[in-house]
Amino acid sequence: MDAERLTDRERAARLAAARTAAARAARESYGRLVALLAASTGDLALAEDALADAFERALRVWPDAGVPANPDGWLLTVARNRERDEWRSAARRRTVPWPADDESGAPSALAPTGVRGPGSSAPTHDPLAELDPDRIPDRRLELLFTCAHPAIDASVRTPLMLQAVLGFEAAEIARAFAVPPATMAQRLVRVKRRIRDARIPFAVPDRRAMAERVPPVLEAIYGCAAIDWRGDAGTLAGEAQYLAAVFARLLEHEPEAWGLAALTTLSLARRGADAAGFVPLDEQDPSTWDAGLIATGESALRRAARERVGARGDERVDARRDARGPAPGPGRFELEAAIQAVHCDRRRTGTTDWAALRTLYDALRLVAPSLGAEVARAVVVARLDGPEAGLAELPADASDFQPWWAARADLLADAGRRREAEEAYRRAAELADEADVRAYLAGRAARLEADAQPG
């Protein structure tokens, strides 16, 4: 009986280890694995299907054989074998043009890497080792640039990048874009088919063509950070910050790329504050914020400003700048990064410069107007001019926008309009996606209700 119980425990431990390793690989390596698989075939859907099969196989094999020393390499090998089998299938031969073949009849880019497949011992070497580790992010950026190809409809470029490169589910992307999940899923299927059928190349464009693709790539990285807005360095929010930094260094002199690097870094710096549950920004303890990330983000923000006005890495200002006229104003990401920098400066000063925030939001509403920016600006106005002034600045029609209800609830409570605030908190809680945010807002409503009770 003891031996049987021990065997059961061992089996349970192996199953848990396999699931943990697979989940980690999905979280940390999904984007680069898809990029490596798709780069050789131009078929995003096939790459995703092959990788999904590899994960399924891992969950069957790893509990018995043990987690391999290199889970990513194991998954890549199995997925490449799955792609090769698909390319060899009769259905594929009848419907899809083949790329250049090797002598085995398989597409040359999918040839075996010398790593044994599933069911064998751990891989003999890392299939990713043929690539310089510093270049792996560039391969994902290569896929991002492919998704930003002019032949792909602009309305679906960012959703495609979020799914294919950054690993978000269609339902998560649909929620971010306020469309039904089925509609978003259909759009993504259609665009992947178009990439395959049009044989859109997986390559970083040359410098002449790169500029037009930069904005959608920036939007995709920003979207990754925004969807996982409460994630720490080990989540997709951390992945977005890493990709933003790599992208900024790749472009070198693009101000908005440095602005996005600053924005994602400064946002990430505050993630330790609500590790035990949701804590509003104003109630967070600044000592829990990451001083190193704040310094890094501020450095990137200064670099964005230098690049915008014409400075270069050697600190010398372009002598032709005066002839070109005044320097352009800051872009959306630089402004949003500056807003984050003002908040992060509370770690140093102990106070928030609300007047600076109003100036920045005034600029942001001109450069990139959005409902979220208007709501945030109204909260800032309330800090300076009182809650009634803030309520007057809230946009009039935002019935399903959760931050609008949360901000309205706070301002109504500050104005002493308790009954209205309670109702607004409850509506904000209903619209919240995160359980701890929902609990926090429901708790605020319950406290207002309790305070209103006689005695």
C-alpha positions as CSV (number, residue, x, y, z in Angstrom):
1,M,0.0,0.0,0.0
2,D,2.8,2.4,0.9
3,A,4.6,1.6,-2.4
4,E,1.4,2.2,-4.3
5,R,0.8,5.5,-2.6
6,L,4.4,6.5,-3.4
7,T,4.0,5.5,-7.0
8,D,0.8,7.6,-7.2
9,R,2.6,10.6,-5.7
10,E,5.5,10.2,-8.1
11,R,3.1,10.1,-11.0
12,A,1.3,13.1,-9.8
13,A,4.5,15.0,-9.3
14,R,5.6,14.1,-12.9
15,L,2.3,15.2,-14.3
16,A,2.5,18.5,-12.4
17,A,6.1,19.0,-13.6
18,A,5.1,18.4,-17.2
19,R,2.2,20.8,-17.0
20,T,4.3,23.5,-15.3
21,A,7.0,23.1,-18.0
22,A,4.5,23.2,-20.8
23,A,2.8,26.3,-19.3
24,R,6.2,28.1,-18.9
25,A,7.1,27.3,-22.5
26,A,3.7,28.6,-23.8
27,R,4.1,31.7,-21.8
28,E,7.7,32.5,-22.4
29,S,8.5,31.0,-25.8
30,Y,5.3,30.8,-27.9
31,G,6.1,33.8,-30.0
32,R,9.7,32.9,-30.9
33,L,8.7,29.2,-31.7
34,V,5.9,30.3,-34.0
35,A,8.2,32.8,-35.7
36,L,10.9,30.1,-36.3
37,L,8.3,27.7,-37.6
38,A,6.5,30.1,-39.8
39,A,9.6,31.8,-41.2
40,S,10.4,28.8,-43.4
41,T,7.0,28.1,-44.8
42,G,5.1,31.4,-44.8
43,D,2.1,29.6,-43.3
44,L,1.1,31.0,-39.9
45,A,-1.8,28.7,-39.5
46,L,0.3,25.7,-40.1
47,A,2.9,26.9,-37.7
48,E,0.4,27.4,-34.9
49,D,-1.3,24.1,-35.6
50,A,2.1,22.3,-35.5
51,L,3.0,23.9,-32.3
52,A,-0.3,23.1,-30.7
53,D,0.2,19.5,-31.7
54,A,3.7,19.6,-30.1
55,F,2.2,20.9,-26.8
56,E,-0.4,18.2,-26.9
57,R,2.3,15.6,-27.5
58,A,4.4,17.0,-24.6
59,L,1.5,16.6,-22.2
60,R,1.2,13.0,-23.2
61,V,4.9,12.1,-23.3
62,W,6.5,14.2,-20.5
63,P,4.6,12.7,-17.5
64,D,6.1,9.3,-18.4
65,A,9.4,10.1,-20.0
66,G,10.2,13.2,-17.9
67,V,10.5,16.8,-18.9
68,P,13.4,17.1,-21.3
69,A,16.4,19.2,-20.5
70,N,15.5,21.6,-23.2
71,P,11.6,21.8,-23.5
72,D,11.7,24.6,-26.1
73,G,14.0,22.5,-28.4
74,W,11.8,19.4,-27.9
75,L,8.7,21.4,-28.9
76,L,10.4,23.0,-31.9
77,T,11.6,19.6,-33.2
78,V,8.2,17.9,-32.8
79,A,6.5,20.9,-34.4
80,R,8.9,20.9,-37.3
81,N,8.3,17.2,-37.8
82,R,4.6,17.9,-37.8
83,E,5.1,20.6,-40.5
84,R,7.2,18.2,-42.6
85,D,4.5,15.6,-42.4
86,E,1.9,18.1,-43.5
87,W,4.0,19.2,-46.4
88,R,4.4,15.6,-47.5
89,S,0.6,14.9,-47.3
90,A,-1.3,14.2,-50.5
91,A,-3.8,17.0,-49.8
92,R,-1.0,19.5,-49.3
93,R,0.7,18.4,-52.5
94,R,-2.5,18.9,-54.5
95,T,-3.3,22.4,-53.1
96,V,-0.1,24.2,-52.1
97,P,3.0,25.1,-54.2
98,W,6.1,23.5,-52.7
99,P,9.1,25.5,-51.7
100,A,12.6,24.4,-52.8
101,D,13.0,20.7,-51.8
102,D,15.9,18.8,-50.5
103,E,16.7,15.3,-51.7
104,S,14.4,13.8,-49.1
105,G,11.3,15.4,-50.7
106,A,10.7,17.6,-47.6
107,P,11.0,21.4,-47.8
108,S,14.6,22.1,-47.2
109,A,14.0,24.6,-44.3
110,L,12.1,21.9,-42.5
111,A,14.9,19.3,-42.7
112,P,15.7,17.4,-39.5
113,T,18.0,19.3,-37.2
114,G,19.8,16.3,-35.8
115,V,17.7,16.3,-32.6
116,R,15.8,13.1,-31.8
117,G,12.0,13.3,-31.8
118,P,9.4,12.5,-29.2
119,G,9.6,9.4,-27.2
120,S,13.4,9.4,-27.3
121,S,15.8,10.8,-24.7
122,A,16.4,14.5,-24.2
123,P,17.6,16.5,-27.3
124,T,21.2,16.1,-28.1
125,H,21.6,19.8,-28.6
126,D,19.4,22.9,-28.6
127,P,17.8,23.5,-32.1
128,L,17.8,27.2,-31.3
129,A,21.5,27.2,-30.7
130,E,22.2,27.6,-34.4
131,L,20.9,31.1,-33.9
132,D,22.7,33.7,-31.8
133,P,20.5,34.2,-28.8
134,D,20.7,37.9,-29.3
135,R,19.0,37.4,-32.7
136,I,16.0,35.5,-31.5
137,P,14.0,38.7,-30.8
138,D,14.8,39.9,-34.3
139,R,13.2,36.8,-35.7
140,R,10.0,37.7,-33.8
141,L,10.3,41.3,-35.1
142,E,10.7,39.8,-38.5
143,L,7.3,38.1,-38.1
144,L,5.9,41.4,-36.7
145,F,7.1,43.2,-39.8
146,T,5.5,40.5,-42.0
147,C,2.2,41.0,-40.3
148,A,2.5,44.7,-41.0
149,H,2.8,44.1,-44.8
150,P,0.8,46.6,-46.8
151,A,-1.0,43.7,-48.5
152,I,-2.6,42.8,-45.1
153,D,-5.7,44.9,-44.2
154,A,-4.7,47.6,-41.7
155,S,-7.6,46.8,-39.4
156,V,-6.4,43.3,-38.7
157,R,-2.6,43.8,-38.6
158,T,-2.4,44.5,-34.9
159,P,-4.7,41.6,-33.9
160,L,-2.7,39.3,-36.1
161,M,0.5,40.3,-34.4
162,L,-1.0,39.9,-31.0
163,Q,-2.1,36.3,-31.7
164,A,0.6,35.0,-34.0
165,V,3.7,36.5,-32.4
166,L,2.6,37.3,-28.8
167,G,0.3,34.4,-28.2
168,F,-3.0,36.0,-27.2
169,E,-6.2,34.1,-27.7
170,A,-8.7,35.5,-30.2
171,A,-11.2,36.1,-27.3
172,E,-8.7,38.3,-25.4
173,I,-7.9,40.3,-28.6
174,A,-11.6,40.6,-29.3
175,R,-12.2,42.0,-25.9
176,A,-9.5,44.6,-26.4
177,F,-11.0,45.7,-29.7
178,A,-14.6,45.5,-28.5
179,V,-15.8,43.0,-31.1
180,P,-17.4,39.6,-30.7
181,P,-14.9,36.8,-30.3
182,A,-16.3,34.9,-33.3
183,T,-15.8,37.9,-35.5
184,M,-12.2,38.3,-34.5
185,A,-11.5,34.6,-34.9
186,Q,-12.9,34.7,-38.5
187,R,-10.8,37.8,-39.3
188,L,-7.6,36.1,-38.1
189,V,-8.3,32.9,-40.0
190,R,-8.9,34.9,-43.2
191,V,-5.7,37.0,-42.9
192,K,-3.6,33.9,-42.2
193,R,-5.0,32.3,-45.3
194,R,-4.2,35.4,-47.3
195,I,-0.5,35.4,-46.1
196,R,-0.2,31.8,-47.1
197,D,-1.9,32.1,-50.5
198,A,-0.2,35.4,-51.5
199,R,3.1,34.0,-50.3
200,I,3.9,37.2,-48.4
201,P,7.6,36.9,-47.5
202,F,8.8,36.6,-43.9
203,A,11.5,39.2,-44.0
204,V,12.4,42.5,-42.4
205,P,11.9,45.1,-45.2
206,D,14.7,47.3,-46.3
207,R,15.0,50.8,-44.8
208,R,13.0,52.4,-47.6
209,A,10.0,50.2,-46.8
210,M,10.4,49.9,-43.1
211,A,9.0,53.3,-42.1
212,E,5.4,52.5,-43.2
213,R,5.4,49.3,-41.1
214,V,6.8,50.8,-37.9
215,P,3.5,52.2,-36.6
216,P,1.5,48.9,-36.6
217,V,4.4,47.1,-35.0
218,L,4.5,49.7,-32.3
219,E,0.8,49.3,-31.8
220,A,1.1,45.5,-31.5
221,I,3.7,45.8,-28.8
222,Y,1.7,48.4,-27.0
223,G,-1.4,46.2,-27.3
224,C,0.5,43.4,-25.7
225,A,1.4,45.6,-22.7
226,A,-2.2,47.0,-22.5
227,I,-4.0,43.7,-22.6
228,D,-1.7,42.3,-19.8
229,W,-1.6,45.6,-18.1
230,R,-1.1,44.2,-14.6
231,G,1.5,41.6,-15.5
232,D,5.0,41.6,-14.1
233,A,8.3,40.9,-15.8
234,G,7.5,37.2,-16.1
235,T,4.3,37.7,-18.1
236,L,3.4,39.1,-21.5
237,A,3.7,42.6,-20.1
238,G,7.4,41.8,-19.5
239,E,7.6,40.3,-23.0
240,A,6.2,43.6,-24.4
241,Q,8.8,45.6,-22.5
242,Y,11.6,43.4,-23.8
243,L,10.4,43.6,-27.4
244,A,9.9,47.3,-27.2
245,A,13.5,47.7,-26.0
246,V,14.9,45.5,-28.7
247,F,12.8,47.3,-31.4
248,A,14.1,50.7,-30.2
249,R,17.7,49.6,-30.4
250,L,17.0,48.0,-33.8
251,L,15.5,51.3,-35.3
252,E,18.0,53.4,-33.3
253,H,16.7,56.8,-34.2
254,E,12.9,56.4,-34.1
255,P,11.6,58.6,-31.2
256,E,8.3,56.7,-30.8
257,A,10.1,53.4,-30.5
258,W,12.1,54.8,-27.6
259,G,8.9,56.3,-26.2
260,L,7.2,52.9,-26.3
261,A,10.3,51.4,-24.6
262,A,10.1,54.0,-21.9
263,L,6.3,53.5,-21.5
264,T,6.4,49.7,-21.1
265,T,9.4,49.9,-18.8
266,L,7.9,52.6,-16.5
267,S,4.6,50.7,-16.4
268,L,6.4,47.5,-15.5
269,A,8.3,49.3,-12.7
270,R,5.1,49.5,-10.6
271,R,3.9,45.9,-10.9
272,G,5.1,44.8,-7.5
273,A,2.7,47.1,-5.7
274,D,-0.4,44.9,-6.1
275,A,1.1,41.5,-5.9
276,A,-1.4,40.5,-3.2
277,G,-4.4,42.0,-5.0
278,F,-5.5,45.2,-6.8
279,V,-4.3,48.4,-5.3
280,P,-5.2,51.8,-7.0
281,L,-2.3,53.8,-8.1
282,D,-2.8,56.6,-5.5
283,E,-2.8,54.0,-2.7
284,Q,0.3,52.1,-3.8
285,D,3.4,52.4,-1.7
286,P,6.1,53.9,-4.0
287,S,8.8,52.1,-2.1
288,T,7.6,48.8,-3.7
289,W,8.3,50.1,-7.2
290,D,11.4,49.0,-9.0
291,A,14.0,51.9,-8.9
292,G,16.2,50.2,-11.5
293,L,13.3,49.9,-14.0
294,I,12.3,53.5,-13.3
295,A,15.8,54.7,-14.1
296,T,15.9,52.6,-17.3
297,G,12.5,54.0,-18.4
298,E,13.5,57.6,-17.7
299,S,16.7,57.0,-19.7
300,A,14.7,55.7,-22.7
301,L,12.3,58.7,-22.4
302,R,15.2,61.1,-22.6
303,R,16.5,59.2,-25.6
304,A,13.1,59.6,-27.3
305,A,13.3,63.4,-26.8
306,R,16.8,63.6,-28.1
307,E,15.9,61.6,-31.2
308,R,12.9,63.8,-31.8
309,V,14.7,67.1,-31.7
310,G,17.6,65.8,-33.8
311,A,20.2,64.7,-31.3
312,R,22.2,61.4,-31.7
313,G,23.9,59.0,-29.5
314,D,27.0,61.2,-29.3
315,E,24.9,64.1,-27.9
316,R,25.7,66.3,-30.8
317,V,22.6,68.1,-32.2
318,D,22.1,68.0,-36.0
319,A,23.4,71.3,-37.4
320,R,20.6,71.3,-40.0
321,R,17.8,71.3,-37.5
322,D,17.3,75.1,-37.6
323,A,17.0,75.0,-41.3
324,R,14.2,72.4,-41.0
325,G,12.2,74.5,-38.6
326,P,11.1,73.7,-35.1
327,A,11.4,70.2,-33.8
328,P,8.2,68.2,-34.0
329,G,6.1,67.7,-30.8
330,P,6.2,64.5,-28.9
331,G,4.2,61.5,-30.2
332,R,1.6,59.4,-28.4
333,F,4.0,56.9,-26.8
334,E,6.4,59.6,-25.7
335,L,3.6,61.5,-24.0
336,E,2.2,58.4,-22.4
337,A,5.7,57.5,-21.1
338,A,6.0,61.1,-19.7
339,I,2.8,60.6,-17.9
340,Q,4.1,57.4,-16.4
341,A,7.3,59.1,-15.5
342,V,5.4,61.8,-13.5
343,H,3.6,59.1,-11.5
344,C,6.9,57.2,-10.9
345,D,8.6,60.3,-9.7
346,R,6.4,60.0,-6.5
347,R,8.9,57.4,-5.4
348,R,11.5,60.2,-5.2
349,T,9.5,63.2,-4.1
350,G,6.5,61.6,-2.3
351,T,4.1,63.8,-4.2
352,T,2.4,63.8,-7.6
353,D,2.7,66.8,-10.0
354,W,-0.9,67.0,-11.0
355,A,-0.4,70.2,-13.0
356,A,2.2,68.5,-15.2
357,L,-0.1,65.6,-15.7
358,R,-2.9,68.0,-16.9
359,T,-0.5,69.6,-19.4
360,L,0.6,66.1,-20.7
361,Y,-3.0,64.9,-21.0
362,D,-4.0,68.1,-22.8
363,A,-1.2,67.4,-25.3
364,L,-2.2,63.7,-25.6
365,R,-5.8,64.5,-26.4
366,L,-4.6,66.6,-29.4
367,V,-2.0,64.0,-30.6
368,A,-4.0,60.8,-30.0
369,P,-7.5,61.4,-28.6
370,S,-9.0,58.4,-26.9
371,L,-11.7,57.7,-24.4
372,G,-9.2,56.4,-21.9
373,A,-7.1,59.5,-22.1
374,E,-10.2,61.7,-21.6
375,V,-11.2,59.7,-18.5
376,A,-7.7,59.9,-17.0
377,R,-7.6,63.6,-17.7
378,A,-10.9,64.1,-15.9
379,V,-9.4,62.5,-12.8
380,V,-6.4,64.8,-13.0
381,V,-8.7,67.8,-13.3
382,A,-10.6,66.7,-10.2
383,R,-7.3,66.6,-8.3
384,L,-6.7,70.2,-9.2
385,D,-10.1,71.8,-9.3
386,G,-12.3,69.5,-7.3
387,P,-14.5,66.4,-8.0
388,E,-17.4,68.3,-9.6
389,A,-15.0,69.8,-12.1
390,G,-13.7,66.3,-12.8
391,L,-17.2,65.0,-13.3
392,A,-17.9,67.8,-15.8
393,E,-14.9,66.8,-17.8
394,L,-15.9,63.1,-18.1
395,P,-17.0,62.2,-21.6
396,A,-20.8,62.0,-21.8
397,D,-21.3,58.7,-23.6
398,A,-19.2,55.8,-22.3
399,S,-21.9,53.5,-21.0
400,D,-19.9,50.2,-21.4
401,F,-16.4,51.6,-20.7
402,Q,-15.3,50.1,-17.3
403,P,-12.7,52.8,-16.5
404,W,-15.3,55.5,-17.0
405,W,-17.6,53.9,-14.4
406,A,-14.7,53.4,-12.0
407,A,-13.5,57.0,-12.3
408,R,-17.1,58.3,-12.1
409,A,-17.7,56.3,-8.9
410,D,-14.5,57.7,-7.3
411,L,-15.4,61.3,-8.2
412,L,-19.0,60.9,-7.0
413,A,-17.8,59.5,-3.7
414,D,-15.4,62.4,-3.3
415,A,-18.2,64.8,-4.1
416,G,-20.3,63.3,-1.3
417,R,-22.9,61.8,-3.7
418,R,-22.9,58.5,-2.0
419,R,-25.9,56.8,-3.6
420,E,-24.8,57.6,-7.1
421,A,-21.3,56.5,-6.3
422,E,-22.5,53.2,-4.9
423,E,-24.4,52.5,-8.2
424,A,-21.4,53.5,-10.3
425,Y,-19.1,51.2,-8.3
426,R,-21.4,48.3,-8.8
427,R,-21.6,48.9,-12.5
428,A,-17.8,49.2,-12.7
429,A,-17.5,45.9,-10.8
430,E,-19.8,44.2,-13.3
431,L,-17.7,45.4,-16.2
432,A,-14.3,44.5,-14.7
433,D,-12.5,41.5,-16.2
434,E,-10.1,40.8,-13.3
435,A,-11.5,39.1,-10.2
436,D,-9.6,41.2,-7.7
437,V,-10.5,44.5,-9.4
438,R,-14.1,43.4,-9.3
439,A,-13.8,42.5,-5.6
440,Y,-12.2,45.8,-4.8
441,L,-15.0,47.8,-6.6
442,A,-17.7,45.7,-5.1
443,G,-16.2,46.3,-1.7
444,R,-16.2,50.1,-2.2
445,A,-19.9,49.9,-3.1
446,A,-20.7,47.7,0.0
447,R,-18.9,50.2,2.3
448,L,-20.9,53.1,0.9
449,E,-24.1,51.1,1.4
450,A,-23.1,50.3,5.0
451,D,-22.3,53.9,5.7
452,A,-25.8,54.9,4.5
453,Q,-27.5,52.5,6.9
454,P,-29.0,54.3,10.0
455,G,-27.4,53.6,13.3
